[in-house]
Amino acid sequence: MPYTLKVHYKYTVVMETQPGLSYSQVRDMVSKKLELRLEHTKLSYRPRDSNELVPL
């Protein structure tokens, strides 16, 4: 079952990903989709009960 990954950058992108992918695989997917250099791509998430981003 795929997961939905919502990415906020200068705009919002919704992507599908598979469970079990490593951080580097997800980061690679996101950087390619946003056409960013891999070294400029960092991932974080926002817990439901917080407004702060948590780096992965």
N, CA, C and O atoms as CSV, one atom per row, in Angstrom:
chain,resi,resn,atom,element,x,y,z
A,1,MET,N,N,0.847,-1.177,0.000
A,1,MET,CA,C,0.000,0.000,0.000
A,1,MET,C,C,0.893,1.241,0.000
A,1,MET,O,O,1.714,1.394,0.905
A,2,PRO,N,N,0.759,2.122,-0.980
A,2,PRO,CA,C,1.609,3.315,-1.040
A,2,PRO,C,C,1.223,4.351,0.009
A,2,PRO,O,O,0.078,4.414,0.457
A,3,TYR,N,N,2.206,5.157,0.385
A,3,TYR,CA,C,1.986,6.296,1.274
A,3,TYR,C,C,1.897,7.554,0.425
A,3,TYR,O,O,2.490,7.627,-0.651
A,4,THR,N,N,1.162,8.534,0.907
A,4,THR,CA,C,1.129,9.837,0.261
A,4,THR,C,C,2.088,10.748,1.009
A,4,THR,O,O,2.016,10.881,2.231
A,5,LEU,N,N,2.978,11.366,0.266
A,5,LEU,CA,C,3.988,12.261,0.822
A,5,LEU,C,C,3.682,13.661,0.315
A,5,LEU,O,O,3.671,13.896,-0.893
A,6,LYS,N,N,3.434,14.586,1.224
A,6,LYS,CA,C,3.143,15.967,0.853
A,6,LYS,C,C,4.385,16.794,1.141
A,6,LYS,O,O,4.880,16.816,2.267
A,7,VAL,N,N,4.886,17.476,0.110
A,7,VAL,CA,C,6.122,18.245,0.224
A,7,VAL,C,C,5.800,19.720,0.034
A,7,VAL,O,O,5.223,20.116,-0.979
A,8,HIS,N,N,6.180,20.531,1.022
A,8,HIS,CA,C,5.985,21.981,0.938
A,8,HIS,C,C,7.337,22.616,0.623
A,8,HIS,O,O,8.314,22.413,1.344
A,9,TYR,N,N,7.378,23.373,-0.443
A,9,TYR,CA,C,8.589,24.076,-0.851
A,9,TYR,C,C,8.117,25.466,-1.263
A,9,TYR,O,O,7.442,26.130,-0.476
A,10,LYS,N,N,8.439,25.920,-2.437
A,10,LYS,CA,C,7.867,27.167,-2.946
A,10,LYS,C,C,6.421,26.931,-3.357
A,10,LYS,O,O,5.641,27.870,-3.519
A,11,TYR,N,N,6.086,25.678,-3.519
A,11,TYR,CA,C,4.742,25.224,-3.828
A,11,TYR,C,C,4.592,23.855,-3.184
A,11,TYR,O,O,5.572,23.303,-2.684
A,12,THR,N,N,3.396,23.301,-3.184
A,12,THR,CA,C,3.161,21.999,-2.564
A,12,THR,C,C,3.103,20.922,-3.636
A,12,THR,O,O,2.448,21.084,-4.666
A,13,VAL,N,N,3.794,19.829,-3.381
A,13,VAL,CA,C,3.819,18.686,-4.290
A,13,VAL,C,C,3.343,17.473,-3.510
A,13,VAL,O,O,3.744,17.272,-2.363
A,14,VAL,N,N,2.497,16.672,-4.121
A,14,VAL,CA,C,2.048,15.428,-3.509
A,14,VAL,C,C,2.631,14.280,-4.320
A,14,VAL,O,O,2.499,14.232,-5.543
A,15,MET,N,N,3.278,13.359,-3.619
A,15,MET,CA,C,3.928,12.222,-4.269
A,15,MET,C,C,3.493,10.944,-3.574
A,15,MET,O,O,3.104,10.964,-2.407
A,16,GLU,N,N,3.560,9.833,-4.295
A,16,GLU,CA,C,3.325,8.534,-3.676
A,16,GLU,C,C,4.663,7.862,-3.445
A,16,GLU,O,O,5.560,7.938,-4.285
A,17,THR,N,N,4.796,7.204,-2.305
A,17,THR,CA,C,6.016,6.484,-1.967
A,17,THR,C,C,5.640,5.151,-1.328
A,17,THR,O,O,4.507,4.963,-0.887
A,18,GLN,N,N,6.574,4.253,-1.282
A,18,GLN,CA,C,6.339,2.925,-0.723
A,18,GLN,C,C,6.912,2.836,0.687
A,18,GLN,O,O,7.932,3.461,0.978
A,19,PRO,N,N,6.276,2.075,1.557
A,19,PRO,CA,C,6.841,1.844,2.894
A,19,PRO,C,C,8.193,1.144,2.769
A,19,PRO,O,O,8.414,0.364,1.843
A,20,GLY,N,N,9.078,1.426,3.694
A,20,GLY,CA,C,10.362,0.747,3.732
A,20,GLY,C,C,11.480,1.435,2.978
A,20,GLY,O,O,12.616,0.960,3.000
A,21,LEU,N,N,11.189,2.551,2.306
A,21,LEU,CA,C,12.258,3.272,1.619
A,21,LEU,C,C,13.157,3.957,2.644
A,21,LEU,O,O,12.693,4.408,3.691
A,22,SER,N,N,14.428,4.027,2.334
A,22,SER,CA,C,15.366,4.691,3.237
A,22,SER,C,C,15.235,6.211,3.100
A,22,SER,O,O,14.646,6.715,2.144
A,23,TYR,N,N,15.795,6.923,4.077
A,23,TYR,CA,C,15.810,8.386,4.043
A,23,TYR,C,C,16.444,8.872,2.744
A,23,TYR,O,O,15.917,9.780,2.100
A,24,SER,N,N,17.568,8.279,2.353
A,24,SER,CA,C,18.269,8.733,1.146
A,24,SER,C,C,17.447,8.488,-0.118
A,24,SER,O,O,17.516,9.279,-1.058
A,25,GLN,N,N,16.674,7.409,-0.154
A,25,GLN,CA,C,15.821,7.144,-1.314
A,25,GLN,C,C,14.687,8.166,-1.407
A,25,GLN,O,O,14.376,8.654,-2.493
A,26,VAL,N,N,14.080,8.484,-0.286
A,26,VAL,CA,C,12.995,9.479,-0.279
A,26,VAL,C,C,13.552,10.855,-0.619
A,26,VAL,O,O,12.948,11.590,-1.400
A,27,ARG,N,N,14.680,11.207,-0.053
A,27,ARG,CA,C,15.306,12.505,-0.337
A,27,ARG,C,C,15.661,12.619,-1.814
A,27,ARG,O,O,15.499,13.684,-2.409
A,28,ASP,N,N,16.140,11.539,-2.405
A,28,ASP,CA,C,16.469,11.521,-3.828
A,28,ASP,C,C,15.212,11.755,-4.675
A,28,ASP,O,O,15.239,12.533,-5.628
A,29,MET,N,N,14.112,11.079,-4.324
A,29,MET,CA,C,12.837,11.264,-5.039
A,29,MET,C,C,12.377,12.716,-4.972
A,29,MET,O,O,11.980,13.299,-5.981
A,30,VAL,N,N,12.436,13.290,-3.773
A,30,VAL,CA,C,11.976,14.670,-3.573
A,30,VAL,C,C,12.856,15.647,-4.341
A,30,VAL,O,O,12.345,16.555,-4.996
A,31,SER,N,N,14.158,15.475,-4.270
A,31,SER,CA,C,15.059,16.408,-4.957
A,31,SER,C,C,14.871,16.347,-6.470
A,31,SER,O,O,14.936,17.375,-7.143
A,32,LYS,N,N,14.640,15.159,-7.005
A,32,LYS,CA,C,14.391,15.043,-8.450
A,32,LYS,C,C,13.073,15.700,-8.832
A,32,LYS,O,O,12.995,16.402,-9.841
A,33,LYS,N,N,12.040,15.476,-8.034
A,33,LYS,CA,C,10.725,16.053,-8.325
A,33,LYS,C,C,10.777,17.580,-8.295
A,33,LYS,O,O,10.166,18.238,-9.136
A,34,LEU,N,N,11.500,18.140,-7.332
A,34,LEU,CA,C,11.590,19.596,-7.195
A,34,LEU,C,C,12.725,20.196,-8.014
A,34,LEU,O,O,12.919,21.412,-8.031
A,35,GLU,N,N,13.470,19.331,-8.690
A,35,GLU,CA,C,14.614,19.753,-9.501
A,35,GLU,C,C,15.627,20.542,-8.672
A,35,GLU,O,O,16.096,21.608,-9.070
A,36,LEU,N,N,15.947,19.981,-7.508
A,36,LEU,CA,C,16.936,20.571,-6.606
A,36,LEU,C,C,18.159,19.675,-6.548
A,36,LEU,O,O,18.070,18.468,-6.774
A,37,ARG,N,N,19.286,20.266,-6.248
A,37,ARG,CA,C,20.487,19.464,-6.028
A,37,ARG,C,C,20.320,18.700,-4.726
A,37,ARG,O,O,19.777,19.218,-3.750
A,38,LEU,N,N,20.787,17.475,-4.724
A,38,LEU,CA,C,20.608,16.593,-3.579
A,38,LEU,C,C,21.184,17.201,-2.299
A,38,LEU,O,O,20.589,17.065,-1.231
A,39,GLU,N,N,22.325,17.864,-2.397
A,39,GLU,CA,C,22.945,18.435,-1.199
A,39,GLU,C,C,22.162,19.625,-0.639
A,39,GLU,O,O,22.434,20.068,0.477
A,40,HIS,N,N,21.199,20.144,-1.395
A,40,HIS,CA,C,20.359,21.243,-0.918
A,40,HIS,C,C,18.990,20.762,-0.445
A,40,HIS,O,O,18.104,21.574,-0.176
A,41,THR,N,N,18.817,19.459,-0.344
A,41,THR,CA,C,17.530,18.885,0.039
A,41,THR,C,C,17.625,18.257,1.423
A,41,THR,O,O,18.390,17.316,1.632
A,42,LYS,N,N,16.853,18.775,2.357
A,42,LYS,CA,C,16.773,18.220,3.707
A,42,LYS,C,C,15.305,17.988,4.017
A,42,LYS,O,O,14.451,18.799,3.658
A,43,LEU,N,N,15.016,16.892,4.677
A,43,LEU,CA,C,13.632,16.546,4.980
A,43,LEU,C,C,13.339,16.743,6.460
A,43,LEU,O,O,14.198,16.528,7.315
A,44,SER,N,N,12.121,17.154,6.740
A,44,SER,CA,C,11.652,17.294,8.115
A,44,SER,C,C,10.156,17.006,8.117
A,44,SER,O,O,9.531,16.892,7.063
A,45,TYR,N,N,9.599,16.893,9.301
A,45,TYR,CA,C,8.162,16.677,9.416
A,45,TYR,C,C,7.623,17.512,10.559
A,45,TYR,O,O,8.372,17.963,11.426
A,46,ARG,N,N,6.321,17.713,10.550
A,46,ARG,CA,C,5.661,18.474,11.603
A,46,ARG,C,C,4.709,17.532,12.339
A,46,ARG,O,O,3.742,17.048,11.751
A,47,PRO,N,N,4.974,17.269,13.621
A,47,PRO,CA,C,4.044,16.439,14.392
A,47,PRO,C,C,2.662,17.094,14.453
A,47,PRO,O,O,2.544,18.318,14.391
A,48,ARG,N,N,1.647,16.288,14.572
A,48,ARG,CA,C,0.268,16.809,14.582
A,48,ARG,C,C,0.013,17.806,15.694
A,48,ARG,O,O,-0.770,18.739,15.519
A,49,ASP,N,N,0.658,17.625,16.834
A,49,ASP,CA,C,0.387,18.489,17.989
A,49,ASP,C,C,1.391,19.629,18.131
A,49,ASP,O,O,1.533,20.196,19.215
A,50,SER,N,N,2.089,19.968,17.049
A,50,SER,CA,C,3.136,20.980,17.131
A,50,SER,C,C,3.143,21.833,15.870
A,50,SER,O,O,2.625,21.431,14.828
A,51,ASN,N,N,3.734,23.009,15.981
A,51,ASN,CA,C,3.940,23.869,14.817
A,51,ASN,C,C,5.394,23.884,14.378
A,51,ASN,O,O,5.748,24.553,13.407
A,52,GLU,N,N,6.242,23.144,15.094
A,52,GLU,CA,C,7.670,23.133,14.788
A,52,GLU,C,C,8.031,21.967,13.884
A,52,GLU,O,O,7.496,20.867,14.018
A,53,LEU,N,N,8.952,22.229,12.957
A,53,LEU,CA,C,9.454,21.175,12.087
A,53,LEU,C,C,10.555,20.404,12.795
A,53,LEU,O,O,11.404,20.986,13.470
A,54,VAL,N,N,10.533,19.091,12.634
A,54,VAL,CA,C,11.525,18.210,13.240
A,54,VAL,C,C,12.372,17.622,12.116
A,54,VAL,O,O,11.838,16.926,11.253
A,55,PRO,N,N,13.686,17.887,12.104
A,55,PRO,CA,C,14.538,17.328,11.049
A,55,PRO,C,C,14.566,15.803,11.122
A,55,PRO,O,O,14.517,15.216,12.202
A,56,LEU,N,N,14.646,15.184,9.962
A,56,LEU,CA,C,14.782,13.727,9.916
A,56,LEU,C,C,16.243,13.346,9.862
A,56,LEU,O,O,16.571,12.160,9.818
